[in-house]
Amino acid sequence: MATTVIDGFTYDLSTPEVTLDGITYAAAAFTEGEARLWDAVFGKLFALGDDPVASLMKAKKGHLFFAARVAKAALEGRPFGGVEGGTTEILMQELQAWHILRTTASTETPAKNWLFSLTVDEDYWVGYDTNNLTPVNIDKNACPVIIGVTDLTANRAVTRIKFKMGDAEYKPIGIERLQLAPATDRVPIMPIKTLILTPRQIVQARTYSDAAITNGKLMLIGITYGLGSYLTNLYKDTVSL
């Protein structure tokens, strides 16, 4: 097993599979140069400071590095290029709404922001078409990684979320503690089980809420790895399969 140590962190560069929070993924090998580039970019752009997002990124550093190797395997072994690489390299940026959320249009259309309306009790959140009942497809050039959730709604009411990835349906994640965090002081963030969404994967998520929500803002925290041709966009209104 090839490893390298950078700034006191040991990187496993070559195991063909990685298991994160009980889920096993295929992984491609990283070169030492790719690991050093990832570490430099991560430290300067994603884990800088002590805000809640940076703190969560630092706590999940190992998972996010292994997720980069999973993304490399899923994206045909393309080289890792940091944040400013070429269109055919794998780049990284903070997870955006359009990487996973969709509108209710009958044609799968990425959402432009995290704004959402939900009914009381159970409702569909990540999905598309009427009432978001149809599972979404992850773009063939993207690999979003979810590590946390935040609720920026004025009157928070979502208490549980539940993900289904392909045929695997995961246990509900309780997020009621987010209602205790004062939005006026900080962004309330709750760590959740790390989920790596691979290209072309089918994904759906449901919520359970104490009250109906209009123009709420339930937001996923994480990093998206993807080809430069995909992550260069400010927004992309189609899903490539």
MARBA-3410 file (N, C-alpha, C, O; in Angstrom, 1 decimal):
241
0.8,-1.2,0.0,0.0,0.0,0.0,0.9,1.2,0.0,1.7,1.4,0.9 ~ 0.7,2.1,-1.0,1.5,3.3,-1.1,0.9,4.4,-0.2,-0.3,4.7,-0.3 ~ 1.7,5.1,0.6,1.3,6.2,1.4,2.3,7.3,1.3,3.4,7.1,0.9 ~ 1.8,8.5,1.7,2.7,9.6,1.8,2.2,10.5,3.0,1.0,10.5,3.3 ~ 3.2,11.1,3.7,2.8,12.0,4.8,3.1,13.4,4.4,4.2,13.8,4.0
2.0,14.3,4.5,2.1,15.7,4.2,1.5,16.5,5.3,0.4,16.3,5.7 ~ 2.4,17.4,5.9,1.9,18.2,7.0,1.3,17.3,8.2,0.3,17.7,8.8 ~ 1.9,16.2,8.4,1.5,15.3,9.5,0.3,14.5,9.2,-0.2,13.7,10.1 ~ -0.3,14.6,8.0,-1.4,13.8,7.6,-1.0,12.6,6.7,-0.3,12.9,5.7 ~ -1.3,11.4,7.0,-0.9,10.3,6.2,-2.0,10.0,5.1,-3.1,9.8,5.4
-1.5,10.0,3.9,-2.5,9.8,2.7,-2.2,8.4,2.2,-1.1,8.0,1.8 ~ -3.3,7.6,2.1,-3.3,6.3,1.5,-3.5,6.6,0.0,-4.6,7.1,-0.4 ~ -2.6,6.2,-0.8,-2.6,6.6,-2.2,-3.1,5.5,-3.2,-3.5,5.8,-4.3 ~ -3.2,4.3,-2.7,-3.3,3.2,-3.8,-4.4,2.1,-3.5,-4.6,1.3,-4.4 ~ -5.0,2.0,-2.3,-5.9,0.9,-2.1,-7.1,1.0,-3.1,-7.6,2.1,-3.4
-7.5,-0.1,-3.7,-8.5,-0.1,-4.8,-9.9,0.2,-4.3,-10.8,0.5,-5.1 ~ -10.1,0.1,-3.0,-11.4,0.4,-2.4,-11.3,1.2,-1.2,-10.3,1.1,-0.5 ~ -12.2,2.1,-0.9,-12.2,2.8,0.4,-13.6,2.6,1.0,-14.6,2.6,0.3 ~ -13.7,2.5,2.4,-15.0,2.4,3.1,-15.1,3.6,4.0,-14.3,3.8,4.9 ~ -16.2,4.3,3.8,-16.4,5.5,4.5,-17.8,5.4,5.2,-18.8,5.3,4.4
-17.9,5.5,6.5,-19.2,5.4,7.2,-20.0,4.2,6.7,-21.2,4.3,6.6 ~ -19.3,3.1,6.5,-20.0,1.8,6.2,-20.3,1.6,4.8,-20.9,0.6,4.4 ~ -19.9,2.5,3.9,-20.2,2.4,2.5,-18.9,2.2,1.7,-17.9,3.0,2.0 ~ -18.8,1.2,0.9,-17.5,0.9,0.2,-17.6,1.4,-1.2,-18.6,1.2,-1.9 ~ -16.6,2.1,-1.7,-16.5,2.7,-3.0,-15.2,2.2,-3.7,-14.2,2.0,-3.1
-15.3,2.1,-5.0,-14.1,1.9,-5.8,-13.2,3.2,-5.8,-13.8,4.2,-5.9 ~ -11.9,3.0,-5.8,-11.0,4.2,-5.7,-9.9,4.0,-6.7,-9.4,2.9,-6.8 ~ -9.4,5.1,-7.2,-8.2,5.1,-8.1,-7.0,5.6,-7.3,-7.2,6.3,-6.3 ~ -5.9,5.2,-7.8,-4.6,5.6,-7.1,-4.4,7.1,-7.4,-4.6,7.6,-8.5 ~ -3.8,7.8,-6.4,-3.3,9.2,-6.5,-1.8,9.1,-6.6,-1.2,8.3,-5.9
-1.2,10.0,-7.4,0.2,10.1,-7.3,0.6,11.0,-6.1,-0.3,11.7,-5.5 ~ 1.8,11.0,-5.7,2.2,11.9,-4.6,2.0,13.3,-4.9,1.6,14.1,-4.1 ~ 2.2,13.7,-6.2,2.0,15.0,-6.7,0.6,15.5,-6.6,0.3,16.6,-6.2 ~ -0.3,14.5,-6.9,-1.8,14.8,-6.8,-2.2,15.0,-5.3,-3.0,15.9,-5.0 ~ -1.6,14.2,-4.4,-1.9,14.3,-3.0,-1.4,15.6,-2.5,-2.1,16.3,-1.7
-0.3,16.0,-2.9,0.3,17.3,-2.4,-0.5,18.5,-2.9,-0.8,19.5,-2.2 ~ -1.0,18.4,-4.2,-1.8,19.5,-4.7,-3.1,19.5,-4.0,-3.6,20.6,-3.6 ~ -3.7,18.3,-3.7,-5.0,18.3,-3.0,-4.9,18.9,-1.6,-5.7,19.7,-1.2 ~ -3.8,18.6,-0.9,-3.6,19.1,0.4,-3.4,20.6,0.4,-4.0,21.3,1.3 ~ -2.7,21.1,-0.6,-2.4,22.6,-0.6,-3.7,23.3,-0.9,-4.0,24.3,-0.3
-4.5,22.8,-1.9,-5.7,23.5,-2.2,-6.7,23.4,-1.1,-7.4,24.4,-0.8 ~ -6.8,22.2,-0.5,-7.8,22.0,0.6,-7.5,23.0,1.8,-8.4,23.6,2.3 ~ -6.2,23.1,2.1,-5.8,23.9,3.3,-6.0,25.4,3.0,-6.4,26.2,3.9 ~ -5.8,25.9,1.8,-5.8,27.3,1.5,-7.3,27.8,1.2,-7.6,28.9,1.4 ~ -8.1,26.9,0.6,-9.4,27.4,0.1,-10.6,26.8,0.8,-11.6,27.4,0.9
-10.5,25.6,1.4,-11.6,24.9,1.9,-11.6,24.8,3.4,-12.7,24.7,4.1 ~ -10.4,24.8,4.0,-10.3,24.6,5.5,-9.7,25.8,6.2,-9.2,25.7,7.3 ~ -9.7,26.9,5.5,-9.0,28.1,6.1,-10.0,28.8,7.0,-11.1,29.1,6.6 ~ -9.5,29.1,8.2,-10.4,29.8,9.2,-11.1,28.9,10.1,-10.8,27.7,10.2 ~ -11.9,29.5,11.0,-12.6,28.8,12.0,-14.1,28.8,11.9,-14.8,28.6,12.9
-14.6,29.2,10.8,-16.1,29.3,10.6,-16.6,27.8,10.6,-15.8,26.9,10.4 ~ -17.9,27.7,10.8,-18.5,26.3,10.9,-18.2,25.4,9.7,-18.0,24.2,9.8 ~ -18.2,26.0,8.5,-18.0,25.2,7.3,-16.5,24.7,7.3,-16.3,23.5,7.1 ~ -15.6,25.6,7.5,-14.2,25.2,7.5,-13.9,24.2,8.6,-13.1,23.3,8.4 ~ -14.5,24.4,9.8,-14.3,23.4,10.9,-14.8,22.0,10.5,-14.1,21.0,10.8
-16.0,22.0,9.8,-16.5,20.7,9.4,-15.6,20.1,8.3,-15.3,18.9,8.3 ~ -15.1,20.9,7.4,-14.2,20.4,6.3,-13.0,19.8,7.0,-12.5,18.7,6.6 ~ -12.4,20.5,8.0,-11.2,20.0,8.6,-11.5,18.6,9.3,-10.6,17.7,9.3 ~ -12.6,18.6,10.0,-13.0,17.3,10.7,-13.2,16.2,9.7,-12.9,15.0,10.1 ~ -13.6,16.4,8.5,-13.8,15.4,7.5,-12.7,15.3,6.5,-12.9,14.8,5.4
-11.6,15.8,6.8,-10.5,15.9,5.8,-10.1,14.5,5.2,-10.0,14.4,4.0 ~ -10.0,13.5,6.0,-9.7,12.2,5.5,-10.7,11.7,4.6,-10.4,11.2,3.5 ~ -12.0,11.8,4.9,-13.1,11.4,4.0,-13.0,12.2,2.7,-13.2,11.6,1.6 ~ -12.8,13.5,2.8,-12.8,14.3,1.5,-11.6,13.9,0.6,-11.8,14.0,-0.6 ~ -10.5,13.6,1.2,-9.4,13.1,0.4,-9.7,11.8,-0.3,-9.5,11.6,-1.5
-10.2,10.8,0.5,-10.6,9.5,-0.1,-11.6,9.7,-1.2,-11.7,9.0,-2.2 ~ -12.5,10.7,-1.0,-13.6,10.9,-1.9,-13.0,11.4,-3.3,-13.5,11.2,-4.3 ~ -11.9,12.1,-3.2,-11.2,12.6,-4.4,-10.7,11.4,-5.2,-10.8,11.4,-6.5 ~ -10.2,10.3,-4.5,-9.8,9.1,-5.2,-11.0,8.3,-5.7,-10.9,7.7,-6.8 ~ -12.1,8.4,-5.0,-13.3,7.7,-5.6,-13.8,8.5,-6.8,-14.1,7.8,-7.8
-13.7,9.8,-6.8,-14.1,10.6,-8.0,-13.1,10.3,-9.2,-13.6,10.2,-10.3 ~ -11.9,10.1,-8.9,-10.9,9.8,-10.0,-11.3,8.4,-10.6,-11.2,8.3,-11.8 ~ -11.7,7.5,-9.8,-12.1,6.2,-10.3,-13.3,6.3,-11.2,-13.5,5.7,-12.2 ~ -14.3,7.1,-10.7,-15.6,7.2,-11.3,-15.5,8.1,-12.6,-16.3,7.9,-13.5 ~ -14.5,8.9,-12.7,-14.3,9.8,-13.8,-13.1,9.3,-14.7,-12.4,10.1,-15.2
-13.1,8.0,-14.9,-12.2,7.4,-15.8,-10.7,7.6,-15.6,-9.9,7.7,-16.6 ~ -10.3,7.8,-14.4,-8.9,8.0,-14.1,-8.3,9.3,-14.5,-7.1,9.4,-14.6 ~ -9.1,10.3,-14.8,-8.6,11.6,-15.2,-7.7,12.2,-14.1,-7.9,11.9,-12.9 ~ -6.6,12.9,-14.4,-5.7,13.5,-13.4,-6.4,14.5,-12.6,-7.3,15.2,-13.0 ~ -6.0,14.7,-11.3,-6.5,15.7,-10.4,-5.8,17.0,-10.7,-4.6,17.0,-10.7
-6.6,18.1,-10.8,-6.0,19.4,-11.2,-6.2,20.5,-10.2,-6.0,21.6,-10.5 ~ -6.7,20.2,-9.0,-6.9,21.3,-8.0,-8.2,22.0,-8.3,-9.3,21.5,-8.4 ~ -8.1,23.4,-8.4,-9.3,24.2,-8.6,-9.1,25.0,-10.0,-10.1,25.5,-10.5 ~ -7.9,25.0,-10.5,-7.7,25.8,-11.7,-7.1,25.0,-12.8,-6.5,25.5,-13.7 ~ -7.4,23.7,-12.8,-6.9,22.8,-13.9,-7.7,22.9,-15.2,-8.5,23.8,-15.3
-7.3,22.0,-16.1,-7.9,22.1,-17.4,-9.3,21.5,-17.5,-9.8,20.9,-16.5 ~ -9.9,21.5,-18.6,-11.3,21.1,-18.8,-11.4,19.5,-18.7,-12.5,19.0,-18.4 ~ -10.3,18.8,-18.9,-10.4,17.4,-18.9,-9.8,16.8,-17.6,-9.7,15.6,-17.4 ~ -9.4,17.7,-16.7,-8.9,17.3,-15.4,-10.0,17.3,-14.3,-11.0,17.9,-14.5 ~ -9.8,16.6,-13.2,-10.7,16.6,-12.1,-10.4,17.8,-11.2,-9.3,17.9,-10.7
-11.4,18.7,-11.0,-11.3,19.8,-10.2,-12.2,19.7,-8.9,-12.9,18.7,-8.8 ~ -12.1,20.6,-8.0,-12.9,20.6,-6.8,-13.5,21.9,-6.5,-12.8,22.9,-6.7 ~ -14.7,22.0,-6.0,-15.3,23.2,-5.5,-16.3,22.9,-4.4,-16.7,21.7,-4.3 ~ -16.7,23.9,-3.7,-17.8,23.6,-2.7,-19.1,23.2,-3.4,-19.4,23.8,-4.4 ~ -19.8,22.3,-2.8,-21.0,21.8,-3.3,-22.0,22.9,-3.6,-22.3,23.8,-2.7
-22.6,23.0,-4.8,-23.6,24.0,-5.2,-24.9,23.3,-5.4,-25.0,22.1,-5.6 ~ -26.0,24.1,-5.2,-27.3,23.5,-5.4,-27.5,22.8,-6.7,-28.1,21.8,-6.7 ~ -27.0,23.4,-7.8,-27.3,22.8,-9.1,-26.6,21.5,-9.3,-26.9,20.8,-10.3 ~ -25.7,21.2,-8.5,-25.0,19.9,-8.6,-25.9,18.7,-8.2,-25.7,17.6,-8.6 ~ -27.0,19.0,-7.4,-27.8,17.9,-6.9,-29.3,18.2,-6.8,-30.1,17.3,-7.1
-29.7,19.5,-6.5,-31.1,19.8,-6.5,-31.7,20.0,-7.9,-30.9,20.4,-8.8 ~ -33.0,19.8,-8.1,-33.7,19.9,-9.4,-35.0,20.7,-9.2,-35.5,20.8,-8.1 ~ -35.5,21.2,-10.3,-36.8,21.9,-10.2,-37.9,20.8,-10.4,-37.6,19.7,-10.5 ~ -39.1,21.3,-10.4,-40.3,20.4,-10.7,-40.6,20.3,-12.1,-41.7,19.7,-12.5 ~ -39.8,20.8,-13.0,-40.0,20.6,-14.5,-40.0,19.1,-14.8,-39.3,18.3,-14.2
-40.8,18.8,-15.9,-40.8,17.4,-16.3,-39.5,16.9,-16.9,-39.2,15.7,-16.8 ~ -38.8,17.8,-17.5,-37.4,17.5,-17.9,-36.4,17.8,-16.8,-36.5,18.9,-16.2 ~ -35.6,16.9,-16.4,-34.7,17.1,-15.3,-33.9,18.4,-15.5,-33.0,18.5,-16.4 ~ -34.1,19.4,-14.6,-33.5,20.7,-14.7,-32.8,21.1,-13.4,-33.5,21.1,-12.4 ~ -31.5,21.3,-13.3,-30.9,21.7,-12.1,-31.5,23.0,-11.5,-31.8,23.9,-12.2
-31.6,23.0,-10.2,-32.1,24.2,-9.5,-31.0,25.2,-9.4,-29.8,24.9,-9.4 ~ -31.4,26.5,-9.4,-30.4,27.6,-9.4,-29.9,28.0,-7.9,-28.9,28.6,-7.8 ~ -30.7,27.5,-6.9,-30.3,27.9,-5.6,-31.0,26.8,-4.6,-31.6,25.9,-5.1 ~ -30.7,27.0,-3.3,-31.2,26.0,-2.3,-32.6,26.3,-1.9,-33.1,25.5,-1.0 ~ -33.3,27.3,-2.4,-34.6,27.7,-1.9,-35.6,26.5,-2.2,-35.5,25.9,-3.3
-36.5,26.2,-1.2,-37.4,25.1,-1.4,-38.6,25.3,-0.6,-38.6,25.9,0.5 ~ -39.7,24.6,-1.0,-40.9,24.6,-0.2,-41.3,23.2,0.1,-41.2,22.3,-0.8 ~ -41.7,22.9,1.3,-42.0,21.5,1.8,-43.3,21.5,2.5,-43.7,22.5,3.2 ~ -44.0,20.4,2.4,-45.3,20.2,3.1,-45.0,19.7,4.5,-43.9,19.2,4.8 ~ -46.0,19.8,5.4,-45.8,19.3,6.7,-45.8,17.8,6.6,-46.3,17.2,5.7
-45.1,17.2,7.6,-44.9,15.7,7.6,-43.9,15.3,6.5,-42.9,16.0,6.3 ~ -44.2,14.3,5.8,-43.2,13.8,4.8,-43.4,14.4,3.5,-44.5,14.7,3.0 ~ -42.2,14.7,2.8,-42.3,15.3,1.5,-41.0,14.9,0.8,-40.0,14.5,1.4 ~ -41.0,15.1,-0.6,-39.8,14.8,-1.4,-39.0,16.1,-1.6,-39.6,17.2,-1.8 ~ -37.7,16.0,-1.4,-36.8,17.2,-1.5,-35.9,17.1,-2.6,-35.9,18.0,-3.5
-35.0,16.1,-2.7,-34.1,15.8,-3.8,-34.9,14.9,-4.8,-35.0,13.7,-4.6 ~ -35.3,15.5,-5.9,-36.0,14.8,-6.9,-36.5,15.9,-8.0,-36.2,17.0,-7.8 ~ -37.2,15.4,-9.0,-37.7,16.4,-10.0,-39.1,15.9,-10.5,-39.6,14.9,-10.0 ~ -39.6,16.7,-11.4,-41.0,16.5,-12.0,-42.0,16.8,-10.9,-41.6,17.4,-9.8 ~ -43.2,16.5,-11.1,-44.3,16.8,-10.2,-44.0,16.4,-8.7,-43.8,15.2,-8.5
-44.0,17.4,-7.8,-43.8,17.1,-6.4,-42.4,16.5,-6.1,-42.2,15.9,-5.1 ~ -41.5,16.6,-7.1,-40.1,16.0,-7.0,-40.1,14.5,-6.7,-39.3,14.0,-6.0 ~ -41.1,13.8,-7.3,-41.3,12.4,-7.0,-40.2,11.5,-7.8,-40.0,10.4,-7.4 ~ -39.7,12.1,-8.9,-38.7,11.3,-9.7,-37.3,11.5,-9.2,-36.8,12.6,-9.1 ~ -36.6,10.4,-8.9,-35.2,10.5,-8.4,-34.3,11.3,-9.5,-34.5,11.2,-10.7
-33.3,12.0,-9.0,-32.4,12.8,-9.8,-31.3,11.9,-10.3,-31.0,10.8,-9.8 ~ -30.7,12.3,-11.4,-29.5,11.7,-12.0,-28.3,12.6,-11.7,-28.4,13.8,-12.1 ~ -27.2,12.1,-11.2,-26.0,12.9,-11.0,-25.4,13.0,-12.4,-25.2,12.0,-13.1 ~ -24.9,14.2,-12.7,-24.3,14.5,-14.0,-23.1,13.5,-14.2,-22.4,13.2,-13.3 ~ -22.9,13.1,-15.5,-21.9,12.2,-15.8,-20.5,12.7,-15.5,-19.5,12.0,-15.5
-20.4,14.0,-15.4,-19.1,14.7,-15.1,-18.9,15.2,-13.7,-18.0,16.0,-13.4 ~ -19.7,14.7,-12.8,-19.7,15.2,-11.4,-19.7,14.1,-10.4,-20.2,13.0,-10.6 ~ -19.1,14.5,-9.2,-19.1,13.5,-8.1,-19.3,14.4,-6.8,-18.3,14.6,-6.1 ~ -20.5,14.7,-6.5,-20.7,15.5,-5.2,-20.5,14.7,-4.0,-20.8,13.5,-4.0 ~ -19.9,15.3,-3.0,-19.7,14.6,-1.7,-20.4,15.4,-0.6,-20.1,16.6,-0.4
-21.3,14.8,0.1,-22.1,15.4,1.2,-21.5,15.1,2.5,-21.3,13.9,2.9 ~ -21.2,16.1,3.4,-20.7,15.8,4.7,-21.5,16.5,5.8,-21.3,16.2,7.0 ~ -22.4,17.4,5.4,-23.2,18.1,6.5,-24.4,18.7,5.9,-24.6,18.7,4.7 ~ -25.3,19.3,6.8,-26.5,20.0,6.3,-26.7,21.2,7.2,-26.4,21.2,8.4 ~ -27.2,22.2,6.6,-27.6,23.4,7.4,-28.9,23.9,7.0,-29.4,23.7,5.8
-29.6,24.5,7.9,-31.0,25.0,7.6,-31.0,26.5,7.8,-30.9,27.0,9.0 ~ -31.1,27.3,6.8,-31.1,28.8,6.9,-32.5,29.4,6.8,-32.7,30.6,6.6 ~ -33.5,28.5,7.0,-34.9,28.9,7.0,-35.1,29.7,8.3,-34.6,29.4,9.4 ~ -35.9,30.8,8.2,-36.2,31.6,9.4,-36.8,30.8,10.5,-36.4,30.9,11.7 ~ -37.9,30.1,10.2,-38.6,29.2,11.1,-38.3,27.8,10.8,-39.0,27.2,10.0
-37.2,27.2,11.3,-36.8,25.9,10.9,-37.8,24.8,11.4,-38.3,24.9,12.6 ~ -38.2,23.9,10.5,-39.2,22.9,10.9,-38.8,21.5,10.4,-39.4,20.5,10.8 ~ -37.8,21.3,9.6,-37.3,20.0,9.1,-36.7,19.3,10.3,-35.7,19.8,10.9 ~ -37.1,18.1,10.6,-36.5,17.3,11.7,-35.7,16.1,11.2,-34.9,15.6,12.0 ~ -36.1,15.6,10.1,-35.4,14.4,9.6,-35.2,14.4,8.0,-36.1,15.0,7.4
-34.1,13.9,7.5,-34.0,13.7,6.1,-33.5,12.3,5.9,-32.9,11.6,6.7 ~ -33.9,11.8,4.7,-33.6,10.4,4.4,-33.2,10.3,2.9,-33.9,10.7,2.0 ~ -32.0,9.7,2.7,-31.4,9.5,1.3,-31.6,8.1,0.8,-31.6,7.1,1.5 ~ -31.8,8.1,-0.5,-31.8,6.8,-1.2,-30.9,7.0,-2.4,-31.1,7.9,-3.2 ~ -29.9,6.1,-2.5,-28.9,6.2,-3.6,-28.9,4.9,-4.3,-28.5,3.8,-3.8
-29.4,4.9,-5.6,-29.6,3.6,-6.3,-30.7,2.8,-5.6,-31.8,3.3,-5.3 ~ -30.4,1.6,-5.3,-31.3,0.7,-4.5,-31.1,0.7,-3.0,-31.8,0.1,-2.3 ~ -30.0,1.5,-2.6,-29.7,1.5,-1.2,-30.4,2.7,-0.5,-30.2,3.8,-0.8 ~ -31.3,2.3,0.5,-32.0,3.4,1.2,-31.5,3.4,2.6,-31.4,2.4,3.3 ~ -31.0,4.6,3.0,-30.3,4.8,4.3,-31.2,5.2,5.4,-32.3,5.8,5.1
-30.8,5.0,6.6,-31.6,5.4,7.8,-31.8,6.9,7.8,-31.0,7.6,7.4 ~ -32.9,7.3,8.4,-33.2,8.7,8.5,-32.1,9.4,9.3,-31.6,8.8,10.3 ~ -31.8,10.7,9.0,-30.8,11.5,9.7,-31.6,12.5,10.5,-32.2,13.4,9.9 ~ -31.5,12.5,11.8,-32.2,13.5,12.6,-31.4,14.8,12.6,-30.2,14.8,12.9 ~ -32.1,15.9,12.2,-31.4,17.2,12.2,-32.2,18.3,13.0,-32.0,19.5,12.8
-32.9,17.8,14.0,-33.7,18.7,14.8,-32.9,19.6,15.6,-33.3,20.7,16.0 ~ -31.6,19.2,15.9,-30.7,20.1,16.7,-30.5,21.4,16.0,-30.1,22.4,16.6 ~ -30.6,21.4,14.6,-30.4,22.7,13.9,-31.3,23.8,14.3,-31.0,25.0,14.2 ~ -32.5,23.4,14.9,-33.5,24.4,15.3,-33.0,25.1,16.5,-33.5,26.2,16.9 ~ -32.0,24.6,17.2,-31.5,25.2,18.4,-30.4,26.3,18.1,-30.1,27.1,19.0
-29.9,26.3,16.9,-28.7,27.2,16.6,-29.3,28.5,16.1,-30.1,28.6,15.2 ~ -28.8,29.6,16.7,-29.3,31.0,16.4,-28.7,31.4,15.1,-27.5,31.6,15.0 ~ -29.5,31.6,14.0,-29.0,32.0,12.7,-28.4,33.4,12.7,-27.7,33.7,11.9 ~ -28.8,34.2,13.7,-28.3,35.6,13.8,-26.8,35.6,14.1,-26.1,36.6,13.8 ~ -26.3,34.6,14.8,-24.9,34.5,15.2,-24.0,33.7,14.3,-22.9,34.1,14.1
-24.5,32.7,13.8,-23.6,31.8,13.0,-24.5,30.9,12.0,-25.7,30.9,12.2 ~ -23.8,30.3,11.1,-24.5,29.3,10.3,-24.6,28.0,11.0,-23.5,27.4,11.3 ~ -25.8,27.5,11.3,-25.9,26.3,12.1,-25.6,25.1,11.1,-26.3,24.9,10.1 ~ -24.7,24.3,11.4,-24.3,23.1,10.6,-24.3,21.9,11.4,-23.8,21.8,12.5 ~ -24.8,20.8,10.8,-24.7,19.5,11.5,-24.0,18.5,10.6,-24.4,18.3,9.5
-23.0,17.8,11.1,-22.3,16.8,10.4,-23.3,15.6,10.1,-24.1,15.3,11.0 ~ -23.2,15.0,9.0,-23.9,13.8,8.7,-23.0,12.8,8.1,-21.9,13.0,7.8 ~ -23.5,11.6,8.0,-22.8,10.5,7.3,-22.3,10.9,6.0,-23.0,11.5,5.2 ~ -21.0,10.7,5.7,-20.4,11.1,4.4,-21.1,10.2,3.3,-21.1,9.0,3.3 ~ -21.6,10.9,2.3,-22.2,10.3,1.1,-21.5,10.8,-0.2,-21.5,12.0,-0.4
-21.0,9.9,-0.9,-20.4,10.2,-2.2,-21.3,9.8,-3.3,-21.7,8.6,-3.5 ~ -21.7,10.8,-4.1,-22.6,10.5,-5.2,-21.8,10.5,-6.5,-21.2,11.4,-6.9 ~ -21.8,9.3,-7.1,-21.0,9.1,-8.3,-21.7,9.4,-9.6,-22.9,9.5,-9.6 ~ -21.0,9.7,-10.7,-21.6,10.1,-11.9,-22.7,9.1,-12.4,-22.5,7.9,-12.3 ~ -23.8,9.6,-12.8,-25.0,8.9,-13.4,-25.7,8.2,-12.2,-26.7,7.4,-12.5
-25.4,8.3,-11.0,-26.1,7.7,-9.9,-27.5,8.3,-9.7,-27.6,9.5,-9.9 ~ -28.4,7.4,-9.4,-29.8,7.9,-9.1,-29.9,8.2,-7.6,-29.6,7.3,-6.8 ~ -30.4,9.4,-7.3,-30.5,9.8,-5.9,-31.8,10.4,-5.6,-32.4,11.1,-6.5 ~ -32.3,10.2,-4.4,-33.5,10.8,-3.9,-33.4,11.1,-2.5,-32.8,10.3,-1.7 ~ -34.1,12.2,-2.0,-34.1,12.4,-0.6,-35.5,12.9,-0.2,-36.1,13.7,-0.9
-35.9,12.5,1.0,-37.2,12.9,1.6,-37.0,13.7,2.9,-35.9,13.5,3.5 ~ -37.9,14.5,3.3,-37.8,15.2,4.5,-39.1,14.9,5.4,-40.1,14.4,4.9 ~ -38.9,15.2,6.7,-40.1,15.1,7.6,-40.0,16.4,8.4,-39.0,16.8,9.0 ~ -41.1,17.2,8.3,-41.2,18.5,8.9,-42.3,18.7,9.9,-43.4,18.1,9.7 ~ -42.1,19.5,10.9,-43.1,19.8,11.9,-44.2,20.7,11.3,-45.3,20.8,11.8
-43.8,21.5,10.3,-44.8,22.5,9.7,-44.4,22.6,8.2,-43.3,22.3,7.8 ~ -45.4,23.2,7.5,-45.1,23.5,6.1,-44.1,24.6,6.0,-44.1,25.5,6.8 ~ -43.3,24.6,4.9,-42.2,25.5,4.7,-42.4,26.1,3.3,-42.5,25.4,2.3 ~ -42.4,27.4,3.2,-42.4,28.1,1.9,-41.1,28.9,1.8,-40.8,29.7,2.7 ~ -40.4,28.7,0.7,-39.1,29.4,0.5,-38.1,29.2,1.6,-37.5,30.1,2.1
-38.1,27.9,2.0,-37.1,27.6,3.0,-35.7,27.4,2.3,-35.6,27.5,1.1 ~ -34.7,27.2,3.1,-33.3,27.1,2.6,-32.6,26.0,3.3,-31.8,26.3,4.2 ~ -32.9,24.8,3.0,-32.2,23.6,3.5,-31.0,23.3,2.6,-31.2,23.2,1.4 ~ -29.8,23.3,3.1,-28.6,23.4,2.3,-27.6,22.2,2.6,-27.4,22.0,3.8 ~ -27.1,21.6,1.7,-26.1,20.5,1.9,-24.7,21.1,1.8,-24.4,21.9,1.0
-23.9,20.6,2.7,-22.5,21.1,2.8,-21.6,20.0,2.3,-21.7,18.8,2.6 ~ -20.6,20.3,1.5,-19.6,19.3,1.0,-18.8,19.9,-0.1,-18.7,21.1,-0.3 ~ -18.2,19.0,-0.9,-17.3,19.3,-2.0,-17.8,18.5,-3.2,-18.2,17.4,-3.1 ~ -17.8,19.2,-4.4,-18.0,18.5,-5.6,-16.7,18.3,-6.4,-16.0,19.3,-6.6 ~ -16.4,17.1,-6.7,-15.3,16.8,-7.7,-15.9,16.6,-9.0,-17.0,16.0,-9.2
-15.3,17.2,-10.1,-15.9,17.1,-11.4,-14.9,17.5,-12.5,-13.9,18.1,-12.2 ~ -15.2,17.2,-13.7,-14.3,17.6,-14.8,-14.4,19.1,-14.9,-15.4,19.8,-14.5 ~ -13.2,19.7,-15.3,-13.2,21.1,-15.4,-14.2,21.7,-16.3,-14.7,22.8,-16.1 ~ -14.6,20.9,-17.4,-15.6,21.4,-18.3,-17.0,21.6,-17.6,-17.8,22.3,-18.1 ~ -17.2,20.8,-16.5,-18.4,20.9,-15.7,-18.4,22.0,-14.7,-19.3,22.8,-14.5
-17.3,22.0,-13.9,-17.2,22.9,-12.8,-16.8,24.4,-13.2,-16.8,25.3,-12.4 ~ -16.5,24.6,-14.5,-16.2,25.9,-15.0,-17.5,26.7,-15.0,-17.5,28.0,-15.0 ~ -18.6,26.1,-15.1,-19.9,26.7,-15.2,-20.4,27.4,-13.9,-20.2,26.8,-12.9 ~ -20.9,28.6,-14.0,-21.6,29.2,-12.9,-22.9,28.5,-12.6,-23.3,28.3,-11.5 ~ -23.5,28.0,-13.7,-24.7,27.2,-13.6,-24.9,26.5,-14.9,-24.6,27.0,-16.0
-25.4,25.3,-14.8,-25.7,24.5,-16.0,-27.1,24.0,-16.0,-27.5,23.3,-15.0 ~ -27.9,24.3,-17.0,-29.3,24.0,-16.9,-29.8,22.7,-17.5,-31.0,22.4,-17.6 ~ -28.8,21.8,-17.7,-29.1,20.5,-18.2,-28.3,19.5,-17.4,-27.2,19.8,-16.8 ~ -28.7,18.2,-17.4,-27.9,17.1,-16.8,-27.4,16.2,-17.9,-28.2,15.7,-18.6 ~ -26.1,16.1,-18.0,-25.5,15.2,-19.0,-25.4,13.8,-18.5,-24.9,13.6,-17.4
-25.9,12.9,-19.3,-25.9,11.5,-18.9,-25.1,10.6,-19.9,-25.0,9.4,-19.7
END
